[in-house]
Amino acid sequence: MANKSNKTRQRSSKFKGNKCSKKKVSDVTNGKEKKDVELSTSTLPTKITETQYPRHQYTDGYKTDEGTCSAYCILGNYGIIASRLGKHDHTNSVFQAEILAIKIAIEAASSLHRPITLLTDSLSSLMAILNPKSHHSIVREIQTLLLSHKHIHLKWLKAHVFYYDNECADQLTKEAITKGGLFFLPKPLSYLKAEIKSAALSIWRDNWDNRETGRSTHDIVPRVSNKPVGWNREELMIVTGHGPFPSCLHRFNLRTRDNCSRGEKGVPKHCTTKCRFTLSWHFQIPTVSFKLQWLKNIFTNYLSRTRLRLLMRFICDENNLIVEDIN
């Protein structure tokens, strides 16, 4: 009876030793006898026989300021059996690194004829592979490989929960920054969009600073930005001078003269500080040295902006009182 129980224990321990480990690092390395697995790839074999291949492989992608890297590894009972490291340009995305690592792992496992599961913590990569309408070139290649080798399966593994095998793949990916071979990948679409946006912003900035037109607006908004300034229609009329002002109407040949009814030049400053028809909404006349700061203060004060809007609505409604037109 004792011999029978000993044989049962030996069989169960043998089965546990061959089973692919999915334990956490804290479970595997518990106690004083823990040893770190050597992650160096210098002594790894170039070819793996089918009997040496376990049923699971792990892939990962990583990006730092030094570059983008991808890696996959195959772990056996005593550590890493095989791995491959790849380094990419710093402009490549993490998604590209993750998807390339999956492709390389599938190509490595395609020569075998036994069920193999590739585990990755990149859910976005798996969702892209599941999408039959994806236009990504590497994703399309992976879909073709999976259709041809149906013994290969993909599975998602939650990241940063300290699964030992997945942490080994993560560590290898970080080592690929210095040890990985160079892999060429096309620039991602996000990078190209950012470059085009930056170039367009640079041209816009140069035109805004060096052109002769729009100087009154440039004084208030000296820097170009994709963020709106938050002005409404009436406020834009005051800043740009494009509105129902005698000077603007005369410039576009809509009036014969650019003077207001009092005989002075009908510019926005006159309408907001001197014109007798807009007396109820007048602002105090600033000195020349404080004119710019005066304008900025108006557009940062809620009550001043409200007065400007009421003033412009009156000018639009009663334009015939302000504009002097002698035929």
Secondary structure, DSSP 8 states (H G I E B T S, - for coil): -HHHHHHHHHHHHHHHHHS----BHHHHT-STT--------TT--S---TTT--SEEEEEEEEETTEEEEEEEEEETTEEEEEEEEEE-TTS-HHHHHHHHHHHHHHHHTT--S-EEEEES-HHHHHHHH-TT---HHHHHHHHHHHH-TTEEEEE--TTS-BHHHHHHHHHHHHHHHH-EE------HHHHHHHHHHHHHHHHHHHHHH-STTHHHHHH--S--SS-----HHHHHHHH--SS-HHHHHHTTSSS--BBTTSSB--HHHHHHT-GGGGGG------GGGHHHHHHHHTT-HHHHHHHHHHHHHHHHTHHHHB----
